[in-house]
Amino acid sequence: MRSRSFILITVLCSSLYYNCLSDKTCSDEDKSCSSQALLTSILSVPNGIYIYSTINTYQGNLAAYGSGPEIGGQNICKGEKLFSSLVNQFCPDVWAFISSESVPLFTFTNAFSVPSNLPIYGPTGILISDTWEDFVLGEVSPKQPLSSSGLGDGDFWTFSTIGGGLAGDNCNAGSDNTSEFFGAVGSPSTKNNDWINPGGESFSSCDSRYRVLCVCFTPVINSESQ
């Protein structure tokens, strides 16, 4: 019980640091910046899939952080989880929100056992989409831009096509950090259904630095034991 209380306090403090110690003005309704709303969110976390953002930015060679792009991205997300604005620190499985050759985003429900029937929330519990399919496949627009869901304003690597497939520009399977290759990036500022890769042509050279979005959830079965 003492350990759980410590974690909750730590999450609240890190959330306040990430979201509120800035020069922006916060309204009482802004869940990502209200300490009271954050505390309420922590104590009553809805069941679902949570998306949070890294604080740091990374070049396109995400695979350098592990044995490949999936594990490299996972290591990045695990390393930044506690210091993110994520209120649900108890979701056990974490993966980077990127497409790879072996696991494109649209296959996460099978490959990583992401629940297919649960809603998608931003880090502080703001609803983004009703299901993973709605979130990823590009057939249904998110309920609001990701930037309005506590996910910040900067673009992020996805290596994905509209619809969650693997983009042709993927920083050479997440292994390159030079200007020779390119990678697909997503935008948090649009509510359009192509936010994963706006217009299908949102690319940047792999020496650029972008955030990584992370997916945190309780799997249907533990994906790391497969």
C-alpha positions in Angstrom: 0.0 0.0 0.0 2.9 2.3 0.9 4.5 1.5 -2.5 1.3 2.2 -4.4 0.9 5.6 -2.6 4.5 6.5 -3.5 3.9 5.7 -7.2 0.7 7.7 -7.3 2.5 10.7 -5.7 5.4 10.3 -8.2 3.0 10.1 -11.1 1.2 13.3 -10.0 4.5 15.2 -9.6 5.8 14.1 -12.9 2.5 14.9 -14.6 2.6 18.4 -13.1 6.2 18.9 -14.2 5.5 17.7 -17.7 2.3 19.5 -18.3 2.1 22.5 -16.0 5.6 24.0 -15.4 5.4 25.9 -18.6 4.4 29.4 -19.7 1.0 28.3 -20.9 -2.1 29.4 -19.1 -4.3 26.6 -17.8 -8.0 26.5 -17.5 -9.8 24.6 -14.7 -11.2 22.3 -17.4 -7.8 21.3 -18.8 -7.3 17.9 -17.4 -3.7 17.8 -18.5 -2.8 20.8 -16.4 -5.1 20.9 -13.4 -3.6 19.2 -10.3 -7.1 18.5 -8.9 -8.2 16.9 -12.2 -4.9 14.9 -12.4 -5.4 13.6 -8.9 -9.0 12.6 -9.6 -7.8 10.9 -12.8 -5.2 8.9 -10.9 -7.6 7.7 -8.3 -10.3 6.7 -10.9 -8.4 5.5 -13.9 -10.8 4.2 -16.6 -10.1 0.8 -18.2 -8.6 1.2 -21.6 -5.5 1.7 -23.8 -3.4 4.7 -22.9 -1.2 6.7 -25.2 1.6 8.8 -23.8 4.5 10.7 -25.3 8.2 10.6 -24.6 9.6 13.9 -23.2 12.9 13.4 -25.2 13.2 13.4 -29.0 15.0 10.8 -31.0 16.5 10.4 -34.4 15.2 7.8 -36.8 17.5 5.0 -35.6 15.1 3.7 -32.9 16.4 0.2 -33.5 19.7 1.2 -31.9 18.0 1.1 -28.5 17.3 -2.6 -28.7 17.6 -5.7 -30.9 15.3 -4.1 -33.5 12.7 -1.4 -34.0 10.1 -3.0 -31.8 12.3 -3.7 -28.8 14.3 -0.5 -29.3 11.0 1.5 -29.3 9.8 -0.5 -26.3 13.0 0.3 -24.3 12.6 4.0 -25.1 8.9 3.9 -23.9 9.7 1.9 -20.8 12.5 4.3 -19.9 10.3 7.3 -20.1 7.0 5.9 -18.7 7.4 7.0 -15.1 8.4 10.5 -16.1 5.6 11.0 -18.6 2.2 12.5 -17.8 0.6 9.0 -17.8 -1.8 8.6 -14.9 -2.2 4.8 -15.4 1.3 3.7 -14.4 -0.1 0.2 -13.7 -0.7 -0.9 -17.3 1.9 -3.7 -17.7 2.6 -3.8 -21.4 4.3 -0.9 -23.3 5.2 -0.6 -26.9 6.2 2.3 -29.2 3.5 3.5 -31.6 5.5 2.8 -34.7 5.1 0.5 -37.7 7.8 -2.0 -38.4 8.2 -4.6 -41.1 7.2 -7.5 -38.8 4.6 -5.6 -36.7 2.8 -2.8 -38.5 0.4 -0.7 -36.3 -2.7 -2.4 -37.6 -1.5 -5.8 -36.4 -0.9 -4.7 -32.8 -4.1 -6.5 -31.6 -2.7 -9.8 -32.8 1.1 -9.3 -32.4 1.0 -7.6 -29.0 -2.5 -8.6 -27.8 -3.7 -5.0 -27.6 -7.4 -5.2 -26.7 -9.6 -4.6 -29.7 -12.7 -3.5 -27.8 -11.4 -0.9 -25.4 -11.3 2.9 -25.8 -8.1 4.8 -26.4 -7.2 7.5 -23.9 -4.6 10.2 -23.8 -2.1 10.1 -20.9 -4.4 11.9 -18.4 -7.6 10.0 -19.4 -9.0 12.1 -22.2 -10.9 9.9 -24.7 -9.4 9.9 -28.2 -11.1 6.9 -30.0 -13.5 4.2 -29.1 -11.4 1.3 -30.3 -7.9 0.5 -31.6 -9.4 0.0 -35.1 -10.9 3.5 -35.0 -7.6 4.9 -33.8 -5.3 3.3 -36.3 -7.1 2.3 -39.5 -7.8 5.9 -40.7 -11.5 5.2 -41.4 -12.7 7.2 -38.3 -11.3 10.5 -37.2 -10.2 10.9 -33.6 -12.6 12.6 -31.3 -10.2 15.5 -31.0 -6.6 16.3 -32.0 -4.0 14.4 -30.0 -2.7 17.8 -28.8 -6.0 18.3 -27.0 -5.6 14.9 -25.3 -2.5 15.8 -23.3 -0.1 14.6 -26.0 1.8 17.8 -26.7 2.3 19.8 -29.9 5.4 18.3 -31.6 5.3 15.7 -34.4 6.3 12.1 -33.8 7.8 9.2 -35.7 5.3 6.6 -36.9 7.0 5.0 -39.9 3.4 4.3 -40.9 1.0 4.8 -43.8 -2.5 6.1 -43.3 -4.3 2.9 -42.1 -1.4 1.6 -39.9 0.8 -0.1 -42.5 4.5 0.2 -42.9 5.5 3.3 -44.9 8.1 3.0 -47.6 10.0 5.7 -45.8 10.8 4.1 -42.4 14.4 5.2 -41.7 15.7 1.9 -43.2 13.7 -0.2 -40.7 14.5 2.2 -37.9 18.2 1.7 -38.3 19.3 5.0 -39.9 20.0 8.5 -38.4 21.4 10.2 -41.5 19.9 12.6 -44.1 20.1 9.8 -46.7 16.9 8.1 -45.6 13.5 9.4 -44.6 10.8 8.3 -42.1 7.1 9.0 -41.8 5.9 11.3 -39.0 2.5 11.9 -37.5 0.9 15.1 -36.4 -0.9 15.8 -33.1 -2.5 19.0 -34.3 -5.0 17.6 -36.8 -8.3 15.9 -36.2 -8.3 14.4 -39.7 -8.2 10.6 -40.1 -4.8 10.9 -41.7 -3.0 12.1 -38.5 -0.7 9.1 -38.5 0.8 10.4 -41.8 -0.9 13.7 -42.9 -1.8 13.5 -46.5 0.1 10.3 -46.8 3.3 12.3 -47.5 4.5 13.5 -44.2 8.2 12.5 -44.1 11.4 13.8 -42.6 15.1 12.9 -42.9 16.2 10.4 -40.3 18.8 12.7 -38.8 15.8 14.8 -37.6 14.6 14.5 -34.0 11.0 13.7 -33.1 9.1 12.4 -30.2 7.9 8.8 -29.9 4.3 8.0 -28.8 3.9 5.0 -26.6 1.0 2.5 -26.1 0.3 1.2 -22.5 -2.3 -1.4 -21.9 -3.2 -4.7 -20.1 -2.9 -7.3 -22.8 -5.5 -10.0 -23.6 -2.6 -12.3 -22.9 0.9 -11.1 -21.8 2.6 -10.2 -25.1 6.1 -10.5 -23.7 5.5 -14.2 -22.9 4.7 -15.2 -26.4 
